[in-house]
Amino acid sequence: MPEPTALLPLVQRYIEKNPVTAARHLESMTEEEAIEVLHALPRKLSAKTFQHLQVSYLAYLLKTTDPEIFKDIIKRLPAKKAATVVMHLPEDARDKFLPYAPKKVKEFLKELLTYPEDSVSQIMVTDFMTFRKTIKVRDAIRKIRSYKKRNQTQSYCYVIEDDEKLIGVLNMYDIILATQDTTIENVMNRDFYFVPWTMDREEAASELSKRRYSAVPVLDNDMKIIGVIKAEHLIKGVQTEVSEDVQKMFGVGGDERAFSPLLFSLRMRLPWLHVNLLTAFLAASVVALFEDVIAKITILAVFLPVVAGQGGNAGAQSLAVVMRGIFMREIPENKAWSLIGKESLLGLINGAIIGIVTALVAWVWDGNPYFGVVIGLGMLVNLFIAGMAGASIPIFMKKIGLDPAQCSNIILTTVTDVIGFFAFLGFAVLFIDYLVV
């Protein structure tokens, strides 16, 4: 049998005449075999073949190679394809090889890595398996096994056209049952779900939850697969966003962490404490309007915190439900008023029940049934408004382009305090002849 070096001129001539066919044969090999070819061929010839390889496969071949080999091959590829290959490298390999990339490749790479904020592109993984539609099932299985040896579990594989466009998805179960000599084009599922690279991760989380998918492909504007979004990463990403939104709801910056520098935390919190202080004075001014009434009926002051507390809690319940609906894209625009109506009705019912309980406690406490009527009616009005405000404030904030997580809670607290105090003390004025004995 001739030595490999004796066959090299023959291989070179074959590659020079048929680089596309040579690339397809290379893709049918295991990665270990393909890497041997990479090291055996002259660099110029390697580049001629490699520019016809699928991007994810080429990225794998290059990620463990010597930086000088990487530099020599990457500079011979078209700049845009070279940048796409670098993008598909694992982060540690990308950092290692980036200094060796030509300037034009770095410019393309910067453009490719500029993803919209909070989009699925920011948390997708770029290590996934793709096959050409003409590859045989037996070759696909061989490559899947080589992936398994590297402890990389794949639930799905993806089938692409020669221009890298995604045309189908392969389920592992279907591959195992398929005839070995058939092409994967006959096995793949053409009816697949994908997410565009610009999709908001919260929306994607909602879609994956509905469809019960563990992973879905991420496609660019040309229908080319650029990554895979996994449910586990998506959930973590959404949890991070929700935790930031919860911080914003209470006047803490979304960027602040437990051990953020003292001055940074101060800068994040102090402005919102001033806003809160302003709203507190607004509520206090309502109480001041009824100063004379409170002076005559001092027990009113005892029950003011009860009114404020119940209104705040009821409003917070509605706010939490609506904020979750906004985060998870569960509220269609045409259903906003319906949701506000539902929360208002719920507030009215809760107000009636809590109002009756509070009225009975106040009656026993003070011995005057009319005082029970006053606080009961005040509680009814406050909880009704709390439900309405808790639903409508975040929806309105979103509609006018403000972040509902940033300001809804502070506005809601002001509304429930002002309305609660005004209703309670207003009814006290109406019933003053029955309260002052």
Secondary structure as UniProt FT lines:
FT   HELIX           4..17
FT   HELIX           19..28
FT   HELIX           31..40
FT   HELIX           43..50
FT   TURN            51..52
FT   HELIX           55..63
FT   HELIX           67..74
FT   TURN            75..76
FT   HELIX           79..87
FT   HELIX           91..97
FT   HELIX           98..100
FT   HELIX           103..112
FT   TURN            117..118
FT   HELIX           120..122
FT   STRAND          130..132
FT   TURN            133..134
FT   HELIX           137..149
FT   TURN            150..151
FT   STRAND          156..160
FT   TURN            162..163
FT   STRAND          165..171
FT   HELIX           172..177
FT   TURN            180..181
FT   HELIX           184..186
FT   STRAND          195..196
FT   TURN            197..198
FT   HELIX           201..211
FT   STRAND          215..219
FT   TURN            221..222
FT   STRAND          224..230
FT   HELIX           231..249
FT   TURN            250..251
FT   TURN            254..255
FT   TURN            258..259
FT   HELIX           262..289
FT   HELIX           291..296
FT   HELIX           299..327
FT   TURN            328..329
FT   HELIX           333..335
FT   HELIX           336..366
FT   HELIX           369..399
FT   TURN            400..401
FT   HELIX           404..430
FT   HELIX           432..435
//
